[in-house]
Amino acid sequence: MDPAAHPRGQPHISSASGLVIVGGWFYFVADDENHLIALRGNDVESGVLGLRPLEEARLPVDHAERKRQKRDLEALFLVPGDGHRPSMLVAWGSGSRPRRDVAYMVQLDAGGGLASAARTVSVAKLHDALRSHTPGLNIEAGLVLGDDLCLFSRANAGTPLNGCFRIGLAQAIDFLLADEGRAELPPVRFTELDLGRMGEVPVGITDATALGNGRWLLSAVAENTSNAYDDGRCEGTMLVACSPDGKVAWKGRLDGASKVEGIAFDGHGTLWLTTDADAPGVPSQLRRLPWPPPGFLRAAPEP
C-alpha cells in the first residue's frame, strides 16, 4: 500500500485478523488498526489496499501502549440484507479488555462496496453475558448461519476450550441498532468446542466461514500463550470442518507455522487465507487454497 495512506507510514498491513469477500471486494480488519481495509477482487495480485477509518482516534506508535489502547478487531463478518435493511459488514472487538467491548457496522451497496460511514456500537452488555459462560473471553470470529449469528471465543492455555455463542440474528441486529441504554440483551446459546492440541498447546479458533448445508469451516492455531492478551509462539495452524451441530467432521493441518487469522471463500470456490505475524515489520500474507483439499471428501467424522 502507499505508505502515505498508512497511519504509521507502513507500506503494508501487518496484522490481518479477519476476511470477508463480497461482490467485487476483499475486506480485512487488522487487530492493531482502527480501519477497515479494502482490496478490489479483480486486482488481488497488484492492487493497492485502501483504508477506511472506523473511528477517528489514532493509536499510539509505541507497541506496548498501542496494544493497550487498540480495539483488537479480530472478527469481521457479513450480515446479508433483507427487504428492510441493506447488507452490512460488522467488525467485532475481542472483548479481552474493556476497550475491546466494541463493534462497528458499515452498510454495503448492491455491488458489495462501502455505502456508509461506520456506526460504533458498545457490546459491553452482551460481552458481560458471554463472560458468564467462559473465562478469558476472546471473540475471534463471527459467522451468520441461517437465522443465527455465531460468535466464537478462542482457546488458550488458561482457557483450553473454545466457545461458540449462538444468538438469533434478528435479535442480534436489534441489539446492535438500538440506542445503548435501550438495547435489549438477546438470549444466548453456548457450546464448548474442543479442537485438540498441538503438543501441549490448545488449538484455538481464529476465523469461521460457511461451507454450505449448515456446515462451517474454522481456521485455528496453537499459539503458546496462557491468556487472551499476550502473544505467543505459533506451533501450527489447521482447518477444521464442523457439522451443523458443531461436531468436528474433519481436520487438516497447514504446512508451516504461519498464524492464519482470516478465511473466506470467493465466488469460484477458492479458499483465501490471511496471516498475522504479530510483528509490525512483517507484512500479512494473503494466500489461496483450492477447495476441497485432498482427502477432505474421504475424511470420516471423528468420534
C-alpha positions as CSV (number, residue, x, y, z in Angstrom):
1,M,0.0,0.0,0.0
2,D,1.0,3.7,-0.3
3,P,2.9,4.4,3.0
4,A,1.4,7.9,3.0
5,A,-2.0,6.3,3.4
6,H,-1.0,4.3,6.5
7,P,-1.3,6.0,9.9
8,R,2.3,4.9,10.8
9,G,3.8,5.1,7.3
10,Q,4.0,1.4,6.8
11,P,3.9,0.1,3.2
12,H,1.9,-2.9,4.2
13,I,-0.7,-4.3,6.7
14,S,0.9,-6.4,9.4
15,S,-2.0,-7.8,11.5
16,A,-4.8,-9.0,9.2
17,S,-7.1,-10.8,11.5
18,G,-10.5,-11.1,9.6
19,L,-11.5,-11.5,6.0
20,V,-14.8,-11.1,4.1
21,I,-15.2,-11.5,0.3
22,V,-18.4,-9.9,-1.0
23,G,-19.3,-8.6,-4.5
24,G,-16.1,-7.4,-6.2
25,W,-14.3,-6.7,-2.9
26,F,-12.0,-8.3,-0.4
27,Y,-12.3,-6.7,3.1
28,F,-9.9,-7.1,6.0
29,V,-9.6,-5.9,9.6
30,A,-6.3,-5.7,11.4
31,D,-6.3,-6.2,15.1
32,D,-4.0,-3.2,15.8
33,E,-5.6,-0.7,13.4
34,N,-8.8,1.4,13.6
35,H,-9.5,0.8,9.9
36,L,-11.4,-1.3,7.5
37,I,-9.1,-2.4,4.7
38,A,-10.4,-2.9,1.1
39,L,-8.9,-4.5,-2.0
40,R,-10.6,-4.9,-5.4
41,G,-11.1,-8.6,-6.1
42,N,-10.2,-8.2,-9.8
43,D,-6.8,-6.9,-8.9
44,V,-5.6,-9.0,-5.9
45,E,-2.1,-9.5,-7.2
46,S,-1.1,-5.9,-7.7
47,G,-3.9,-3.8,-6.3
48,V,-3.5,-1.1,-3.7
49,L,-5.0,-1.5,-0.3
50,G,-7.4,1.2,0.8
51,L,-8.1,2.2,4.4
52,R,-11.5,3.4,5.7
53,P,-11.4,4.7,9.3
54,L,-13.8,3.0,11.7
55,E,-13.1,5.7,14.3
56,E,-11.1,8.9,14.2
57,A,-8.9,8.3,17.2
58,R,-5.3,7.5,16.2
59,L,-3.4,4.7,18.0
60,P,0.0,5.3,19.6
61,V,3.1,4.2,17.8
62,D,4.7,2.6,20.9
63,H,4.0,-1.1,20.7
64,A,3.0,-1.7,24.3
65,E,0.8,1.4,24.5
66,R,-0.8,0.6,21.1
67,K,-1.6,-2.9,22.4
68,R,-3.2,-1.4,25.5
69,Q,-5.4,1.1,23.6
70,K,-6.3,-0.9,20.5
71,R,-9.9,-2.2,19.9
72,D,-8.5,-5.6,19.0
73,L,-10.7,-6.1,16.0
74,E,-10.4,-9.9,15.4
75,A,-13.7,-10.7,13.8
76,L,-15.2,-9.4,10.5
77,F,-18.4,-10.9,9.1
78,L,-21.1,-10.2,6.6
79,V,-24.8,-9.7,7.6
80,P,-26.8,-10.3,4.5
81,G,-29.5,-7.7,3.7
82,D,-33.3,-8.3,3.5
83,G,-36.2,-6.3,2.4
84,H,-35.9,-4.0,5.4
85,R,-32.1,-3.3,5.7
86,P,-29.1,-3.4,3.4
87,S,-26.2,-5.9,3.7
88,M,-23.6,-4.9,6.4
89,L,-20.1,-5.6,7.4
90,V,-19.5,-5.9,11.1
91,A,-16.1,-5.6,12.7
92,W,-16.1,-7.0,16.2
93,G,-13.7,-6.4,19.1
94,S,-12.3,-9.4,21.0
95,G,-13.7,-8.4,24.5
96,S,-10.4,-9.4,26.1
97,R,-10.2,-5.9,27.7
98,P,-12.9,-3.3,28.4
99,R,-11.7,-1.1,25.5
100,R,-12.4,-4.1,23.2
101,D,-16.1,-4.3,24.0
102,V,-17.0,-2.6,20.7
103,A,-18.3,-3.3,17.3
104,Y,-18.5,-1.3,14.0
105,M,-21.2,-1.6,11.4
106,V,-20.8,-0.4,7.8
107,Q,-23.6,-0.6,5.2
108,L,-22.8,-2.1,1.7
109,D,-24.3,-1.2,-1.7
110,A,-25.6,-3.8,-4.2
111,G,-22.2,-4.5,-5.6
112,G,-20.5,-5.0,-2.2
113,G,-19.0,-1.5,-2.0
114,L,-18.9,0.5,1.2
115,A,-22.1,2.7,1.3
116,S,-21.9,4.4,4.7
117,A,-19.6,5.6,7.5
118,A,-19.1,3.2,10.3
119,R,-21.6,3.1,13.2
120,T,-19.9,2.4,16.5
121,V,-21.7,0.1,19.0
122,S,-20.9,-0.8,22.5
123,V,-21.2,-4.5,23.0
124,A,-20.1,-4.4,26.7
125,K,-23.5,-5.6,27.9
126,L,-23.5,-8.5,25.6
127,H,-19.9,-9.4,26.3
128,D,-20.7,-9.4,30.1
129,A,-23.3,-12.0,29.4
130,L,-20.9,-14.1,27.3
131,R,-18.3,-14.0,30.1
132,S,-20.7,-15.8,32.3
133,H,-20.2,-18.8,30.1
134,T,-16.4,-18.8,29.7
135,P,-13.5,-17.1,31.4
136,G,-11.0,-15.2,29.3
137,L,-13.4,-14.1,26.6
138,N,-11.7,-13.6,23.3
139,I,-14.0,-13.2,20.3
140,E,-12.0,-14.1,17.2
141,A,-14.7,-15.0,14.6
142,G,-18.3,-14.2,13.6
143,L,-20.5,-16.0,11.1
144,V,-24.1,-15.7,10.1
145,L,-25.6,-19.2,9.7
146,G,-29.2,-19.2,8.6
147,D,-31.2,-17.4,11.3
148,D,-28.3,-17.3,13.8
149,L,-25.3,-15.2,14.4
150,C,-22.4,-17.3,15.8
151,L,-19.6,-15.7,17.7
152,F,-16.5,-17.8,18.5
153,S,-14.2,-17.3,21.5
154,R,-10.7,-18.7,21.2
155,A,-9.0,-21.2,23.5
156,N,-5.6,-20.6,25.1
157,A,-3.6,-22.5,27.8
158,G,-5.5,-20.7,30.6
159,T,-8.9,-21.3,28.9
160,P,-8.3,-24.5,26.9
161,L,-11.8,-24.9,25.3
162,N,-13.2,-22.7,22.5
163,G,-16.7,-21.4,22.8
164,C,-19.5,-20.9,20.2
165,F,-22.2,-18.4,21.1
166,R,-25.4,-18.6,19.0
167,I,-27.7,-15.6,19.0
168,G,-30.9,-15.2,16.9
169,L,-29.8,-13.0,14.0
170,A,-32.9,-10.7,14.2
171,Q,-32.4,-10.2,17.9
172,A,-28.7,-9.6,17.5
173,I,-29.3,-6.9,14.9
174,D,-32.0,-5.3,17.0
175,F,-29.4,-5.1,19.9
176,L,-26.7,-3.6,17.6
177,L,-29.1,-1.0,16.1
178,A,-30.7,0.1,19.4
179,D,-29.5,3.0,21.5
180,E,-27.0,1.7,24.0
181,G,-29.2,2.3,27.1
182,R,-32.3,0.7,25.5
183,A,-30.6,-2.3,23.9
184,E,-32.4,-5.5,25.0
185,L,-30.0,-8.3,25.7
186,P,-30.7,-11.2,23.3
187,P,-30.8,-14.8,24.5
188,V,-27.5,-16.7,24.0
189,R,-26.9,-20.5,23.5
190,F,-23.4,-21.6,24.3
191,T,-21.4,-24.7,23.2
192,E,-17.9,-25.6,24.1
193,L,-15.7,-26.8,21.2
194,D,-12.6,-28.9,21.8
195,L,-10.2,-28.8,18.8
196,G,-7.5,-30.7,20.5
197,R,-3.8,-29.8,21.0
198,M,-0.6,-29.5,19.1
199,G,1.9,-30.8,21.6
200,E,0.9,-29.2,24.9
201,V,-0.8,-26.2,23.3
202,P,-4.6,-26.0,22.9
203,V,-5.9,-25.3,19.4
204,G,-7.9,-22.0,19.3
205,I,-10.3,-20.7,16.7
206,T,-9.2,-17.7,14.7
207,D,-11.9,-17.4,12.0
208,A,-15.0,-19.1,10.5
209,T,-16.8,-19.3,7.2
210,A,-19.8,-21.2,5.8
211,L,-19.3,-24.5,3.9
212,G,-23.0,-24.8,2.8
213,N,-25.8,-27.1,4.2
214,G,-25.4,-25.5,7.6
215,R,-21.8,-26.7,7.9
216,W,-18.9,-24.4,8.8
217,L,-15.1,-24.2,8.3
218,L,-12.8,-22.9,11.0
219,S,-9.2,-21.7,10.9
220,A,-7.4,-22.5,14.2
221,V,-3.9,-22.1,15.6
222,A,-1.9,-23.4,18.5
223,E,-0.5,-20.2,20.0
224,N,1.6,-20.8,23.1
225,T,0.1,-18.2,25.4
226,S,-1.8,-18.6,28.7
227,N,-4.3,-15.7,28.2
228,A,-6.2,-13.6,25.6
229,Y,-3.9,-10.6,25.8
230,D,-0.3,-11.8,25.4
231,D,1.1,-13.1,22.1
232,G,3.0,-16.4,21.9
233,R,4.8,-18.6,19.6
234,C,2.6,-20.2,16.9
235,E,3.1,-24.0,16.9
236,G,0.9,-24.7,13.9
237,T,-2.3,-23.9,12.0
238,M,-5.2,-26.1,10.9
239,L,-8.5,-26.0,9.2
240,V,-11.5,-27.7,10.9
241,A,-14.8,-28.6,9.3
242,C,-17.8,-28.9,11.5
243,S,-21.3,-30.3,11.1
244,P,-24.3,-28.1,11.7
245,D,-24.5,-29.2,15.3
246,G,-20.8,-28.2,15.9
247,K,-19.3,-31.6,15.9
248,V,-15.8,-31.9,14.3
249,A,-16.0,-33.8,11.0
250,W,-12.6,-33.2,9.5
251,K,-9.2,-31.6,10.4
252,G,-6.3,-30.7,8.1
253,R,-3.1,-29.2,9.2
254,L,-1.5,-26.5,7.1
255,D,2.2,-26.6,6.2
256,G,4.5,-24.2,8.2
257,A,3.7,-22.3,11.3
258,S,2.2,-19.1,9.9
259,K,-0.7,-17.8,12.1
260,V,-3.8,-17.8,9.9
261,E,-6.4,-15.4,11.3
262,G,-8.8,-14.9,8.4
263,I,-10.6,-17.3,5.9
264,A,-13.2,-16.8,3.2
265,F,-14.4,-18.4,0.0
266,D,-14.6,-16.4,-3.2
267,G,-17.3,-16.9,-5.8
268,H,-15.3,-19.6,-7.6
269,G,-14.9,-21.8,-4.5
270,T,-11.3,-20.9,-3.8
271,L,-10.5,-20.5,-0.1
272,W,-8.5,-17.4,0.8
273,L,-6.5,-17.0,4.0
274,T,-4.8,-14.1,5.8
275,T,-1.9,-14.3,8.2
276,D,-0.8,-12.2,11.2
277,A,2.9,-12.5,12.3
278,D,2.4,-10.3,15.4
279,A,5.2,-8.1,14.2
280,P,4.7,-4.6,12.6
281,G,7.6,-5.0,10.2
282,V,6.3,-8.3,8.8
283,P,3.6,-7.9,6.1
284,S,0.5,-10.0,6.5
285,Q,0.1,-12.6,3.7
286,L,-2.9,-13.3,1.5
287,R,-2.9,-17.0,0.5
288,R,-5.3,-19.1,-1.6
289,L,-6.1,-22.8,-1.4
290,P,-8.0,-24.8,-4.0
291,W,-11.0,-26.4,-2.3
292,P,-11.6,-29.1,-1.3
293,P,-8.1,-30.2,-0.4
294,P,-7.0,-33.8,-1.0
295,G,-8.7,-36.2,1.5
296,F,-11.5,-33.8,2.5
297,L,-14.4,-35.7,1.0
298,R,-13.0,-39.1,2.1
299,A,-12.5,-38.0,5.7
300,A,-14.6,-39.8,8.2
301,P,-16.2,-37.8,11.1
302,E,-14.3,-38.0,14.3
303,P,-15.8,-39.9,17.2
